[in-house]
Each structure stands twice: as structure tokens, then as C-alpha cells.
Amino acid sequence: QVQLVESGGGLVQAGGSLRLSCAASGSISSISAMGWYRQAPGKQRELVATISVGGTTKYADAVKGRFTISRDNAKNTVYLQMSSLKPEDTAVYYCNAYLTIATWRWENYWGQGTQVTVSS
């Protein structure tokens, strides 16, 4: 059973910073990419940032220049450094991993989510 466990969410004032982390564990054979998505109340879940095992990154336009995604492949861990936070960043942030287990079938796995609240 694969688990993705997020941490680092919380309440912060506008302009502040938070650092999220997500560690994948279980019977993982290979990870292609990991990333972060978020969902605000009444809205669709949306991409925040992704990073491949080779280090290629992708960001949503709304967070470019403010958020930085990084990873430690040896630890199967992905991080999201969030700076200059805005109230509109308030959402539940979900960790995602595209990986295979012993079956070698590629699947997307999701964490439980961590709440990020940015006050005005």
C-alpha cells in the first residue's frame, strides 16, 4: 500500500511563507513525477506545481515566481516552498505522485491533503 503524507500546512498572514512537504512510502518500484495540487471551496482541483524525477518543473501561472517545488529522490519526498502568499492561495493542498508498484502499472496516488489558510 502506497502512502503519501503531507505536512507543513497552517495559517499564515498575507505576504508570509509556508513550506509543504510530502513523503511517499510503501512498495514503490519507480516514481516518474511528484507534484502539488490544490482545491479551494467551490472550485475544481487545480495544478500548482510538478517536478519529474529528472528535475523538470512545471508551475501554474498563478504561482510562478512565488512558489518553488523541489524534491529529494532518495527520500521519495517533494517540497513546496510558498512565499508571498495571498488570500487566494487558501485551499487544501494535495500531494500527488505518478508511480508504479510491483505490478509496474503507472498510477496517480494522492495524499489526504493539508489545509493552507492565508488571512488578509
Secondary structure, 3 states (H helix, E strand, C coil): CCEEEEECCEEEECCCCEEEEEEEECCCCEEEEEEEEEECCCCCCEEEEEEECCCCEEECHHHCCCEEEEEEHHHCEEEEEECCCCHHHCEEEEEEEEEECCCCCCEEEECCCEEEEEEC
